[in-house]
């Protein structure tokens, strides 16, 4: 049985009340709540005394050890090598750094492939570099009927000029999970680099870089129960040859060469704690084994809850549900609209009347919202689940939605 009571005890934010009711956090896709062990790791580091690196005193050596432990944990999370793991302010900042370095190798007339489904951090960071280098940008189109990427179009987009494909592992807006294996298999025929935005995927399912043929992966720990720190995981051979922007005295070796300035030393140990939380659901002799099996438990639980919402919403005429077909894998992220009320007004009422926190907007998936014809009128309402949400919260959310819709007819 899923240990929901024990899980909830580990998230102090869940005790919060608003307007006399206990808050329901259904805003996980925008950032999860932090697990207590991650909070404790931050406090412990700052309490014992922080330090910069390469010092001959204990707090400096301890800082280096904690950073190494975090690299090892992230490597286990994505089946990578610790030397391939770099930290930064957030995933978007790291995408700009990496894209600028990689684009130095592009020539006029080269090509890259992006998608119509992605968060624009995984579109514009590459598009801007392509425009600067006079590189052609192609897009894997969105299947507007099924809300998945049209991967059948991929062979016709690829050529000997293709240098890179950037794609999201899962849509942060509508939850669609993309089969990265198919993309990688086709990309490798032409020697193209495969870069994956795993920011939305990482809280919900296992992303195996080696098995899926991923060369570059981006994630952010605040999406999976930790602090606001981004990470780039780059295949070693590629990483070593990256001509990154850096100041002269900075290390030229990986992964340090891309970590500009002093890192968030107090936050980095909390990444390890957040990953250990995911692993706590699993079994096995190694951290990697526990992470993989832990994700299976989380995914089964979250899918069961989100399917209840999806099935109930299908019965309500005034709701338009934006999701792929039932046989398409999805994260527990539900995008919808209630006709007769603006998304912003709906979310405000859900908060003020029901103390349920959900969000509205395009969530930087602007191309997706534009293709669906809703970019100019509020875009989506989005509710997303996390391992700490409950069936009672799901039912409370459904009841709140029905209550607001019922009031629109009066």
Secondary structure, DSSP 8 states (H G I E B T S, - for coil): ---HHHHHHT-GGGG-EETTEE-EE-BGGG-----HHHHHHHHHHHHH----SS-SSHHHHHHHHHHHHHHHHHHHHHT--GGGEEEES-HHHHHHHHHHHHHTT--TT-EEEEESSS-THHHHHHHHHHHHTT-EEEEE-EETTTTEE-GGGHHHH--TTEEEEEEESB-TTT-BB--HHHHHHHHHTTT-EEEEE-TTTTTTS---HHHHT-SEEEEEGGGTTS-S-EEEEE-HHHHHT------TTS--STTGGG--S---HHHHHHHHHHHHHHHTT--SSSHHHHHHHHHHHHHHHHHHHHHHHHHHHHT-TTEEEE---TTS-B-SEEEEEETTS-HHHHHHHHHHHH-EE-EEE-TT-HHHHHHTT-GGGTBEEEEE--TT--HHHHHHHHHHHHHHHHHHT-
